[in-house]
Amino acid sequence: MFESIEAQALKESASAPLRSEFLQREFERLKTFSLLIYVVSIFMWLLFDLIVSFMGGQGFTWRSMVFLGVFGVLTLVLGFTRKAAHFDVLTVLLVLGLTVGVRMIVDGLPPAVHSSWLMLAAASLLYSVSVLPLRRWAFFAVQVVIWLVLNPFLGTSTEPGELRGVLTACYSVFLCALTLYAFLKFREARFSNYIMSRLLLDQAYNDPLTQIPNRRAFMTHAQQRLQAIPREYDHFLMMIDIDNFKKVNDTYGHDIGDEVLKRVAADIKTVMAEFDYARLGGEEFAIYLPAVRREDAAGLATELCRLVREQPAEHPVTISIGITRVEDGDTLNQALIRADSALYESKHTGKDRYTFHS
Ligand SMILES: Nc1nc2c(ncn2[C@@H]2O[C@H](COP(=O)(O)OP(=O)(O)OP(=O)(O)O)[C@@H](O)[C@H]2O)c(=O)[nH]1
């Protein structure tokens, strides 16, 4: 049961924009790790070059310095890279540089060992790159570059028909398939986790009926705003309640009541777009207004009452609003209690109005 719900949720949510968002988040999360992979790969390349240069008697030439310079620049660029798409290009370039570098070093070794070292380099690079947060095209491009430049049959004494050649070919295919499969599988698993945690957060912090934030989201956000001290401007808290809502339910039924709730939530969203708003429960809503003047709060309340009242709807309603200034040292609950008592005042002086707590 759970598995089929999960599969359905994944199917419905796995859109292209969400995939790009996931890749961007993955890149941001794994950027330091990616830098580490870059540095370790370059270090391994340098170690190989130094061993072959000094123990192998080839000498450490200016070419090695050029390669090191290019790798250093690419690593530095990664440090400043913010977009996942740029990281893909950077990685393909680094792999191209590393493979060409390896090929040049290997060419200086005795021909009998060429293909073994090329295979070893290809395996190390493929494993390292398969753990990076790359897009599919970039990983495929890396595979192509590696098998083109480090091809163990190209420019070596290994023949495809010989025993060594057959073994090399089998291992190449195995390596290619294994890294490709691991890359795609892990990527898919991480994507599923991402979607599931997003859905979970969405349900925990959003009201399913009105699709606006719920009480939990409001308490979290408003608490953060309330704690921002010193305050440059005043903060206000509004509580909103639909007038005679029980009558709407009793007369037209709960479905119409739900439609009214959605409509009022949409009006709140329109007028209060730049503030933290939420459905607290039932037909009650709250809004936290940081850095506004008293007249701004009054203007917004007037505008919201008007919009709800004049909404061309089959079942028109009005709302009442209670407003309080958030004092220094207030807890959120204290401010909510004062806004609620101002709301009570609005209800008892005729409804369809706002009242400031005095
Ligand atoms: N349709 C619907 N009704 C709800 C929901 N949550 C709470 N209610 C109803 O909201 C109504 C709240 O009514 P009351 O609190 O008595 O207030 P009222 O009729 O709005 O009267 P005043 O507040 O004095 O204007 C009750 O009938 C609840 O059943 C919901 O999610 N959907």
The ligand as an SDF file (V2000), in Angstrom:
LIG
                    3D

 32 34  0  0  0  0  0  0  0  0999 V2000
  -17.0010   24.1940    5.6540 N   0  0  0  0  0  0  0  0  0  0  0  0
  -16.1710   24.2120    6.6870 C   0  0  0  0  0  0  0  0  0  0  0  0
  -16.5780   24.6700    7.8710 N   0  0  0  0  0  0  0  0  0  0  0  0
  -15.7210   24.7190    8.9040 C   0  0  0  0  0  0  0  0  0  0  0  0
  -14.3900   24.2990    8.7750 C   0  0  0  0  0  0  0  0  0  0  0  0
  -13.7690   24.4780    9.9720 N   0  0  0  0  0  0  0  0  0  0  0  0
  -14.6850   24.9760   10.8080 C   0  0  0  0  0  0  0  0  0  0  0  0
  -15.8670   25.1540   10.1770 N   0  0  0  0  0  0  0  0  0  0  0  0
  -17.1370   25.6790   10.6840 C   0  0  0  0  0  0  0  0  0  0  0  0
  -16.9910   27.0490   10.9830 O   0  0  0  0  0  0  0  0  0  0  0  0
  -18.0820   27.4210   11.8260 C   0  0  0  0  0  0  0  0  0  0  0  0
  -17.5780   28.4250   12.8670 C   0  0  0  0  0  0  0  0  0  0  0  0
  -18.6740   29.0860   13.3640 O   0  0  0  0  0  0  0  0  0  0  0  0
  -18.6450   29.9770   14.6630 P   0  0  0  0  0  0  0  0  0  0  0  0
  -17.2690   29.9270   15.2650 O   0  0  0  0  0  0  0  0  0  0  0  0
  -19.7590   29.5450   15.5470 O   0  0  0  0  0  0  0  0  0  0  0  0
  -18.8130   31.4280   14.1910 O   0  0  0  0  0  0  0  0  0  0  0  0
  -19.6650   32.2010   13.0940 P   0  0  0  0  0  0  0  0  0  0  0  0
  -20.8740   31.4800   12.6340 O   0  0  0  0  0  0  0  0  0  0  0  0
  -18.6810   32.5500   12.0100 O   0  0  0  0  0  0  0  0  0  0  0  0
  -20.1070   33.4530   13.8550 O   0  0  0  0  0  0  0  0  0  0  0  0
  -19.2830   34.7680   14.1390 P   0  0  0  0  0  0  0  0  0  0  0  0
  -17.8540   34.3430   14.3120 O   0  0  0  0  0  0  0  0  0  0  0  0
  -19.8440   35.3630   15.3690 O   0  0  0  0  0  0  0  0  0  0  0  0
  -19.4630   35.6260   12.9400 O   0  0  0  0  0  0  0  0  0  0  0  0
  -18.6180   26.1230   12.4340 C   0  0  0  0  0  0  0  0  0  0  0  0
  -19.8730   25.8570   11.8880 O   0  0  0  0  0  0  0  0  0  0  0  0
  -17.6170   25.0550   11.9740 C   0  0  0  0  0  0  0  0  0  0  0  0
  -18.2380   23.8140   11.7320 O   0  0  0  0  0  0  0  0  0  0  0  0
  -13.9680   23.8080    7.5020 C   0  0  0  0  0  0  0  0  0  0  0  0
  -12.8430   23.4070    7.2800 O   0  0  0  0  0  0  0  0  0  0  0  0
  -14.8720   23.7790    6.4850 N   0  0  0  0  0  0  0  0  0  0  0  0
  1  2  1  0
  2  3  2  0
  2 32  1  0
  3  4  1  0
  4  5  2  0
  4  8  1  0
  5  6  1  0
  5 30  1  0
  6  7  2  0
  7  8  1  0
  8  9  1  0
  9 10  1  0
  9 28  1  0
 10 11  1  0
 11 12  1  0
 11 26  1  0
 12 13  1  0
 13 14  1  0
 14 15  2  0
 14 16  1  0
 14 17  1  0
 17 18  1  0
 18 19  2  0
 18 20  1  0
 18 21  1  0
 21 22  1  0
 22 23  2  0
 22 24  1  0
 22 25  1  0
 26 27  1  0
 26 28  1  0
 28 29  1  0
 30 31  2  0
 30 32  1  0
M  END
$$$$
